[in-house]
């Protein structure tokens, strides 16, 4: 749900925090006594930070060449990290605007991983902890039920882990510095290796990597993190071109997270690979639905591009993403369908079921409203005053009489609403409006359908 009139202020505050956290993370990773050097690898320029001779002349990975990175390098020595200002911004976003912050121990773990260089080396925070950052990024309050987790998930492409030529301390050492009870969890397929680390109380940290080759459950090594990772299908789509974000913990933790539109569509896909009735499946759909509702308004072009990428990846991808889309809230689903130019009937089989609620007159819109449901979500059906007057003998009637005339013809009006809802281009998410110019066309379509069914 949007943050009322404070939306712009919250987003501006978050943007300022993001800039300060990015600058602070850069300064922490690269002290002043060193030099930035570039290398061209496979036709692309990358930057490294070389420490002076008295510190071993080692090199730290900085990142691929980009205008933003060049600006950070140019102003490196000027940057000053003001922890007090950052803490004040975090406090304002949490207390004033109600944005979520992680459980303290989870925040401490992510902060330790960030300080160790996990996100500098192009690791990506995924899962519900990443989802928590989208409230600030998008300027919205996300459903509280979708924010709870006891896991931290970190993903990285294996080829990037090899190519960066840099590494963090062993992740187990990093985690034990936060909580001494962390232990490696033996992998199911090879007990000598671990892709997960668990602490007392149920806290867990998982390392993941895309499975882009043949199907396998065997752990894959991530040399830059000195750990193994669990290979997963569809993960390459999720972590492609991640975005910077801030976890609202302490003075703010600078991280990399999936683009929110990719996160939402990925959740549709993975929800269909979980058994029905599993709580994680319900959480997947809740998160996807909440994000799609916001993204359709705020980032329509990015959402369309992410959909086209997923849809172009083959029949399995198409089947899963469409199946997941049938389960989200109708308004969120419709927002996406409108952007990609689909009609509702192409996204599974919507079920428009009319309620017994008495129709009512909406004075502002000058329509009669009758409610329906579609897979658990509400749909507002409307017929305009002009449509009633021109086609249902309501000319000269007052508002209450128009409602009665609509009730007298409700069977026909409901059939028209269903036909337009399913088969016509989407005009407004979660709403179907019958205008006077629609009636003749809808009647012809209904008559054609009756003739065909009769044959």
ChimeraX attribute file (.defattr): number of C-alpha atoms within 10 A of each C-alpha:
attribute: neighborCount
match mode: 1-to-1
recipient: residues
	/A:1	13
	/A:2	13
	/A:3	17
	/A:4	11
	/A:5	8
	/A:6	14
	/A:7	17
	/A:8	12
	/A:9	14
	/A:10	26
	/A:11	19
	/A:12	15
	/A:13	17
	/A:14	24
	/A:15	16
	/A:16	14
	/A:17	27
	/A:18	24
	/A:19	14
	/A:20	23
	/A:21	25
	/A:22	21
	/A:23	20
	/A:24	20
	/A:25	19
	/A:26	20
	/A:27	19
	/A:28	13
	/A:29	17
	/A:30	21
	/A:31	13
	/A:32	12
	/A:33	10
	/A:34	15
	/A:35	14
	/A:36	17
	/A:37	12
	/A:38	14
	/A:39	13
	/A:40	11
	/A:41	9
	/A:42	6
	/A:43	7
	/A:44	9
	/A:45	13
	/A:46	17
	/A:47	21
	/A:48	21
	/A:49	21
	/A:50	19
	/A:51	19
	/A:52	13
	/A:53	9
	/A:54	7
	/A:55	10
	/A:56	9
	/A:57	12
	/A:58	13
	/A:59	18
	/A:60	21
	/A:61	22
	/A:62	23
	/A:63	17
	/A:64	16
	/A:65	15
	/A:66	12
	/A:67	8
	/A:68	9
	/A:69	14
	/A:70	13
	/A:71	10
	/A:72	17
	/A:73	20
	/A:74	12
	/A:75	10
	/A:76	17
	/A:77	13
	/A:78	11
	/A:79	15
	/A:80	11
	/A:81	16
	/A:82	13
	/A:83	15
	/A:84	11
	/A:85	13
	/A:86	22
	/A:87	17
	/A:88	15
	/A:89	22
	/A:90	24
	/A:91	20
	/A:92	16
	/A:93	23
	/A:94	17
	/A:95	11
	/A:96	11
	/A:97	19
	/A:98	16
	/A:99	23
	/A:100	22
	/A:101	22
	/A:102	21
	/A:103	13
	/A:104	10
	/A:105	14
	/A:106	21
	/A:107	20
	/A:108	18
	/A:109	19
	/A:110	27
	/A:111	22
	/A:112	18
	/A:113	24
	/A:114	22
	/A:115	18
	/A:116	19
	/A:117	23
	/A:118	26
	/A:119	22
	/A:120	23
	/A:121	24
	/A:122	22
	/A:123	27
	/A:124	28
	/A:125	26
	/A:126	23
	/A:127	20
	/A:128	20
	/A:129	24
	/A:130	25
	/A:131	23
	/A:132	23
	/A:133	24
	/A:134	23
	/A:135	24
	/A:136	29
	/A:137	19
	/A:138	20
	/A:139	25
	/A:140	23
	/A:141	21
	/A:142	23
	/A:143	14
	/A:144	9
	/A:145	10
	/A:146	19
	/A:147	19
	/A:148	15
	/A:149	15
	/A:150	15
	/A:151	16
	/A:152	22
	/A:153	18
	/A:154	23
	/A:155	29
	/A:156	26
	/A:157	23
	/A:158	21
	/A:159	11
	/A:160	15
	/A:161	21
	/A:162	15
	/A:163	14
	/A:164	19
	/A:165	14
	/A:166	18
	/A:167	20
	/A:168	19
	/A:169	15
	/A:170	14
	/A:171	21
	/A:172	19
	/A:173	13
	/A:174	18
	/A:175	22
	/A:176	15
	/A:177	13
	/A:178	17
	/A:179	17
	/A:180	13
	/A:181	13
	/A:182	21
	/A:183	18
	/A:184	16
	/A:185	18
	/A:186	14
	/A:187	18
	/A:188	13
	/A:189	11
	/A:190	11
	/A:191	9
	/A:192	10
	/A:193	19
	/A:194	23
	/A:195	23
	/A:196	23
	/A:197	21
	/A:198	19
	/A:199	17
	/A:200	11
	/A:201	8
	/A:202	8
	/A:203	16
	/A:204	20
	/A:205	23
	/A:206	19
	/A:207	27
	/A:208	26
	/A:209	28
	/A:210	21
	/A:211	19
	/A:212	15
	/A:213	8
	/A:214	7
	/A:215	10
	/A:216	13
	/A:217	14
	/A:218	15
	/A:219	21
	/A:220	21
	/A:221	21
	/A:222	23
	/A:223	20
	/A:224	25
	/A:225	25
	/A:226	15
	/A:227	20
	/A:228	23
	/A:229	27
	/A:230	21
	/A:231	25
	/A:232	16
	/A:233	15
	/A:234	17
	/A:235	21
	/A:236	16
	/A:237	18
	/A:238	25
	/A:239	26
	/A:240	15
	/A:241	14
	/A:242	19
	/A:243	14
	/A:244	19
	/A:245	27
	/A:246	26
	/A:247	27
	/A:248	26
	/A:249	23
	/A:250	18
	/A:251	22
	/A:252	26
	/A:253	26
	/A:254	28
	/A:255	28
	/A:256	26
	/A:257	29
	/A:258	26
	/A:259	21
	/A:260	26
	/A:261	25
	/A:262	24
	/A:263	26
	/A:264	26
	/A:265	29
	/A:266	26
	/A:267	24
	/A:268	27
	/A:269	26
	/A:270	19
	/A:271	25
	/A:272	19
	/A:273	11
	/A:274	14
	/A:275	10
	/A:276	11
	/A:277	8
	/A:278	10
	/A:279	10
	/A:280	15
	/A:281	19
	/A:282	17
	/A:283	18
	/A:284	26
	/A:285	26
	/A:286	21
	/A:287	23
	/A:288	30
	/A:289	24
	/A:290	20
	/A:291	25
	/A:292	27
	/A:293	21
	/A:294	21
	/A:295	21
	/A:296	24
	/A:297	13
	/A:298	13
	/A:299	14
	/A:300	19
	/A:301	15
	/A:302	16
	/A:303	24
	/A:304	19
	/A:305	14
	/A:306	21
	/A:307	21
	/A:308	12
	/A:309	14
	/A:310	19
	/A:311	17
	/A:312	10
	/A:313	11
	/A:314	10
	/A:315	9
	/A:316	10
	/A:317	17
	/A:318	16
	/A:319	14
	/A:320	19
	/A:321	22
	/A:322	18
	/A:323	18
	/A:324	27
	/A:325	26
	/A:326	20
	/A:327	22
	/A:328	25
	/A:329	22
	/A:330	24
	/A:331	21
	/A:332	22
	/A:333	23
	/A:334	26
	/A:335	22
	/A:336	22
	/A:337	21
	/A:338	19
	/A:339	16
	/A:340	16
	/A:341	11
	/A:342	16
	/A:343	17
	/A:344	22
	/A:345	14
	/A:346	13
	/A:347	18
	/A:348	14
	/A:349	13
	/A:350	18
	/A:351	14
	/A:352	21
	/A:353	16
	/A:354	18
	/A:355	12
	/A:356	9
	/A:357	9
	/A:358	11
	/A:359	18
	/A:360	19
	/A:361	19
	/A:362	13
	/A:363	9
	/A:364	6
	/A:365	11
	/A:366	14
	/A:367	24
	/A:368	25
	/A:369	21
	/A:370	25
	/A:371	20
	/A:372	23
	/A:373	18
	/A:374	19
	/A:375	16
	/A:376	14
	/A:377	15
	/A:378	19
	/A:379	22
	/A:380	15
	/A:381	24
	/A:382	25
	/A:383	24
	/A:384	18
	/A:385	23
	/A:386	17
	/A:387	19
	/A:388	25
	/A:389	16
	/A:390	13
	/A:391	13
	/A:392	16
	/A:393	13
	/A:394	20
	/A:395	14
	/A:396	9
	/A:397	15
	/A:398	10
	/A:399	18
	/A:400	12
	/A:401	12
	/A:402	23
	/A:403	23
	/A:404	18
	/A:405	17
	/A:406	24
	/A:407	17
	/A:408	12
	/A:409	12
	/A:410	15
	/A:411	11
	/A:412	13
	/A:413	23
	/A:414	22
	/A:415	14
	/A:416	22
	/A:417	24
	/A:418	20
	/A:419	18
	/A:420	21
	/A:421	24
	/A:422	19
	/A:423	13
	/A:424	14
	/A:425	14
	/A:426	21
	/A:427	13
	/A:428	12
	/A:429	19
	/A:430	22
	/A:431	19
	/A:432	23
	/A:433	20
	/A:434	24
	/A:435	15
	/A:436	17
	/A:437	12
	/A:438	13
	/A:439	19
	/A:440	11
	/A:441	13
	/A:442	19
	/A:443	16
	/A:444	11
	/A:445	14
	/A:446	16
	/A:447	12
	/A:448	12
	/A:449	12
	/A:450	11
	/A:451	9
	/A:452	9
	/A:453	8
	/A:454	7
	/A:455	6
